Amino acid sequence: MSMKFNVVIIIMLSGCMSKHEITSIEGLWKSNKEMTIRHFSDNGKLVKIRTFLERNLGDLQFSFKGNQAKIFFNDIPENEVEAQTFSVIESNKDRITIVISLSAYQEHIVTYYWSNGCFYLVQKEYGYNEYFCRLIPNE
């Protein structure tokens, strides 16, 4: 084999093993209590849990790095949470849909909607959207 051919093979292999593709959702995100409460609806089910939400919103965090996702609360260090793998199914200026592998046999598809640099998760049953804003940007 020629030296030129070997260099091409090495470059191709390096590209396959290079750093993961950075997605728009990569980083650390925290529940934004104020934005969420500001967008509450008049849904009857929401009225029943509103006091609970007003006390507890703002504690949930999402971490997305590479193909690893973690969901945890403020009082639990991120490094103590087991990561799940995720991949982006669809991404555009309005939303991003990901699939999270919960186990070898179970996957969960989630769509987040973009809003003013944050994203929200629709809580359809209770009539509200929980907003998350970035704490640490992608690297």
C-alpha positions in Angstrom: 0.0 0.0 0.0 1.1 3.5 -0.7 1.8 6.0 2.1 -0.9 8.3 0.6 -3.5 5.5 0.9 -2.5 4.8 4.6 -2.9 8.5 5.4 -6.4 8.5 3.9 -7.4 5.4 5.9 -6.1 7.0 9.1 -8.0 10.3 8.5 -11.2 8.3 7.7 -10.9 6.3 10.9 -10.1 9.4 13.0 -13.3 11.0 11.6 -15.3 8.0 12.8 -13.8 8.2 16.2 -13.9 11.9 16.6 -15.8 13.8 19.2 -19.5 13.3 19.2 -21.8 15.6 17.2 -22.9 18.5 19.4 -26.7 19.0 19.5 -28.7 22.1 20.3 -29.8 20.5 23.5 -26.3 19.7 24.8 -25.5 21.3 28.2 -27.0 21.5 31.7 -30.7 22.7 31.9 -32.6 23.7 35.0 -36.4 23.9 35.5 -37.4 27.6 35.5 -40.1 28.1 38.1 -41.0 31.7 37.2 -41.5 31.0 33.4 -43.5 27.8 34.2 -45.8 29.5 36.7 -46.3 32.5 34.3 -47.6 30.1 31.7 -50.0 28.1 33.9 -53.5 27.4 32.4 -56.9 27.2 34.1 -57.0 23.4 33.8 -58.9 21.9 36.7 -56.3 19.2 37.3 -53.6 21.9 37.5 -55.6 23.7 40.2 -55.4 20.6 42.4 -51.6 20.4 42.2 -50.7 24.1 41.8 -49.5 24.6 45.4 -47.3 21.5 45.2 -45.8 22.8 41.9 -45.3 26.3 43.2 -43.2 24.8 46.1 -41.2 22.3 44.0 -40.7 23.8 40.5 -37.1 24.8 39.8 -35.5 21.8 41.4 -35.3 19.5 38.3 -32.3 19.5 36.1 -31.4 17.8 32.7 -27.9 17.1 31.5 -27.2 16.3 27.9 -23.6 15.5 26.9 -22.7 13.4 23.9 -25.3 10.7 23.7 -25.8 10.6 27.5 -28.8 12.2 29.3 -29.3 12.6 33.1 -32.3 13.8 35.0 -31.8 14.8 38.6 -32.9 17.1 41.4 -30.8 20.0 43.0 -30.1 18.0 46.1 -28.6 15.0 44.2 -25.1 15.5 42.7 -25.1 14.9 38.9 -22.2 12.4 39.2 -24.4 10.2 41.4 -27.1 9.8 38.7 -27.0 7.0 36.2 -26.9 8.2 32.6 -29.2 7.0 29.9 -28.3 7.1 26.2 -30.3 9.4 23.9 -30.3 10.3 20.3 -32.0 13.1 18.4 -34.8 12.0 16.1 -35.8 15.4 14.8 -34.5 18.9 15.4 -35.6 22.3 14.0 -36.1 25.9 15.1 -39.3 25.0 16.9 -38.6 21.7 18.6 -36.3 18.8 19.3 -37.4 15.2 19.6 -35.2 12.7 21.3 -35.4 9.0 22.1 -34.0 8.0 25.5 -33.0 4.4 26.0 -34.3 3.4 29.4 -33.1 -0.2 29.0 -32.3 -2.6 26.3 -36.0 -3.1 25.6 -37.6 0.2 26.6 -37.3 3.6 24.9 -39.1 6.9 25.7 -39.7 9.5 23.0 -39.8 13.1 24.3 -40.4 16.4 22.4 -39.1 19.6 23.8 -40.3 23.0 22.3 -37.9 26.0 22.0 -39.0 29.3 23.6 -36.7 32.3 24.0 -33.4 30.3 24.5 -35.1 27.8 26.8 -37.2 24.7 26.1 -40.4 23.4 27.6 -41.9 20.1 28.1 -45.7 19.9 27.6 -47.6 18.5 30.5 -50.8 18.0 28.6 -52.8 16.2 31.2 -52.3 19.1 33.7 -52.4 21.9 31.3 -49.0 23.5 31.8 -45.6 23.5 30.2 -42.5 23.1 32.3 -39.7 25.4 31.1 -36.0 24.6 31.3 -33.2 27.1 30.7 -29.6 26.4 30.1 -27.1 26.7 33.0 -24.0 25.4 31.2 -23.7 25.8 27.4 -22.5 23.1 25.1 -18.7 22.7 25.1 
